[in-house]
Amino acid sequence: MNLAKSAIRFKQIREELGMTQSAFAERLSIKNTTADIERGKVKISGRIVSQLLKDYQINPLWLYGSSTQKYLQAQEQNISPKVITVNDQGIENILLVNAKAAAGYADNIQEPSFYEELPAFSFPLPEYRNTSFRGFQVEGDSMIPAIKPDDWILARALTNLNEVRDGKVYVIVERDTIRVKKVQKSNDHLTLISLNNEYPAVQVPLAEIKEIWEFHSKLSTAMDTQPSNQLLLEIKTDLEEIKGRL
């Protein structure tokens, strides 16, 4: 068992998750911090290896330097809705997650009682049938000019990460937050891209993702009186992204 290699890769996992040593220790039920493990002073226990596999799909062989495959079955993880509700006619509801409810969404993602408190409605249109839709209220200005603060995104549920397509906009439900972003997919993470250039792109490990909802339409109380300017800004953003890749 390569203790030095496992210490380096254990630290790499923590840093990619953006956690402090104390926060990662708490997540893995380790006393104090992960400092001694990262220095190679303490071996990673079987319980921790099992937890890393369960929570983050970390390949134990990769952890100890015996494999180049970091994740196990990452592309097959279930990102479908954890709870749905139906109306009196048996038609699935479109649940609305406002900004306040979004703060507790990830923590209550499998709690039916949480969803009972959310407003619900349905559209009498064929395109909203035979699949799950959910509404999410947008906070912040990271997606302007296309999506403004307080707009509502109506999004279609995905069941598998293989359905994610580069360049499309999704609602990404992570372990502790919800974000609306344009997406670029890699083998072990998603790059989340804002339309507002003031916000840098961020990378999210696939293992951190609970649900993904594909943008379908939006509800807005704001009226854009300069649609041509909006289009030019979107084109400029896309061109800058292309230049960045080149």
N, C-alpha and C positions, 0 to 999 in steps of 0.2 A: 504494500500500500504506500503510495508516494505522498508523504505528509506535506512536503513543500509544495508540490503541484496542487494538491487539494486545497491548501491554504490560499494560494494565488487565485484559483478558480472560484473558491467560495467568496473571496473579496470581490471578484469581478461580478458575480451574481448580484451582490448587495449594491455595488455602485451602479450597475445597469438598471436596478429597480429604483435608484434615487433615494435610498434609505440611509439613515445614520446607523452607526454600529448599535446604538441603543434601540432604535426602532426595529431593526432587523432581528435583534436578540428577542425583543418582545414578541414579534411575529412568529418566531420559531420556539418560543417558550424556553429561552436560554437565560440563565441568571446574569445580571449585570449587562455586559456588552459582548460583542463578537470579537473583541480585540485579540484575545489569546488564541482563538482559532486562526485568525488572519495572520498572526505572527508565527504560526506553526508550533506553538507551545502546547496546544490541546488538540487531540484528534477529533474529527467530526464523528459523532456517535451515529449508530445505525438508525436511531430515532430521527435525527436531523436529516440524514440522507433520505429516509422515507418521507419526511415532511417536504423536503425540496422536490421530490418526485411527485408527490400528491398535489402540492400547491402550484408548482411552477414547471412541472414536466421535465425537471432536470435529470439527465441520464447519469446514473451513478458511475458508469464506466468513464464518461467524459470528465466527471468531477475528479477522478483519480488518475487522469491522463492516459487511459487505455482506449479511448475512442475520440474521434473527431466530431461525432454527432452529439450536439449539446442537448437537444430536446427530443423527447419521445412522444410521438403521436400528436405533435403540436397542431398540425393541420386538421386533425379530426376532433378537436375539442368542441363541445356543444356550446354554441352561442345563441341558441334559440330562446325565446321568451320563457321565463321560469314559471310565470303565472299568467293566465288569461281569464277574462270574465265574459259572461254572455248575458243578453237581455231576456225579457220574458218570452220572446219568440225564439230563443235559442240561437240568436245571431250574436257573433262575437262583438264585444264593445271595442271602441277606440278609446283607450284610457288617456287622460291628459295629466302629464307630469309637470306641474308648474315649478318655478324656480325654488320655492320653499320646499316642496316635496322632493325635488331632485337631490337635495342635500342628504336625505336619508334613503334614497332609492337603492343604492348598492348594498347598504347594510340590511335592507329588508326585501331583497330581491326574490326570496323564496317564501315570504310571509303573506299568505292570502289576505289576512286582515288589513295589511297595509294598502292593498289595492282596492279594498272596499271603500276606503276613504277618498279615492280619486274620482273626479268628475268623469263621466262616461257618456258616449253618444255613438251613433252609427250614421253612415251616409247611405242613402238609397241608390247607390251607383255600383255598377258591376265591377269596376276596377278596385273597389274596396271589399270585395268578397273573396272568400276562399284563401285568405292569407291574413296574417296578423298585422295590424297597424297600431301605432302609438303616437301620441302628440307630446312634444317636449318644448317647453318654453326656453328661449335663448337668453342667456345672460352675457353681458359684455359686448365689446365691439370688434372681436377678433375676426369676424366673418363679414364685416362691412366691405363694400357697399351692397353685396347680394343679400345678406341676412343681417337684419338690424336688431339691436337689443329689444327684448320683449316680443319679438316675432315668435310664432309657433311653427315648429317643424312637424309635419305629418310624415312619418317614416314607416317603411315596410320592414318586417323582421327578416333576418337572415338566420339560417340554421347551421351554416358551416363556413369556416374561413375561406374555403375555396371559392365562395360566391363573391368575395370582395374583389372589386376591380379598381385598378389604379386610376386616379384622377376624379373619381366620384366622391360625393359628399355623403358622410355617414354620421349618425349619432353613435358615439363610442361610449359604452358603459364599462368603466374600469372598476377596480376594487374600491376606490374611494372618491370617484368623481364621474361626471358625465360631460363629454365634450362633443361639439359639432365641428367637424373638420373635413377638409379634403384629405384623401388617403393615398399613400404609396405603400405597397406591401413588399416585405422581404421574408426570408425563410423563418426568422425567429422574432420579428417585430413589425409593427406598423409605424410609418412616419406620418405624423399628423401635421397638416399644413394649413395655416390660416390664410385667408384672402387679404387680410390687413397686413401689409408688409412690416408693420411695427412689431409683430409677434413672430418670434423665431419658431422654426419647425421643432417638434419634439418626437422622440422615439418611445414607443410603448411596447414592452415585451408581450408577445401573444398570450403568454400565461396569465397576464394581468387583466385580460379582457373577459368580461362576463356576458355581455350581449352586444350585438351590432345591429343597427337599424339603418336601412338605406333611405336617403332623402327621396321623398316622392313629391311633396308640395309644401306650401307654407301658407299660414294665415297671418295677415299683418294689418294693423290699423294705420300704418304710415303709408303715404302715397308718394312715390318717387316722381317728381316733376321734371327730372332731367335723365330720362332713360338712356339717351345716347352717351352721356358722360359716364354712366354706370357701365355701359358696354365697353367703352374705351378703357376704363380702369381694369375691368376683368381681362381684357386682351393684354394690357400692359403687364398684369400680374402673371399671366400664362407665359408671355414672352420672357420675362425675367427668370421664371422657373426653368425654362428651356435653356437659357443662356447659362444658368447655374450648373445644369447637368453637363453642358458641353465644356 
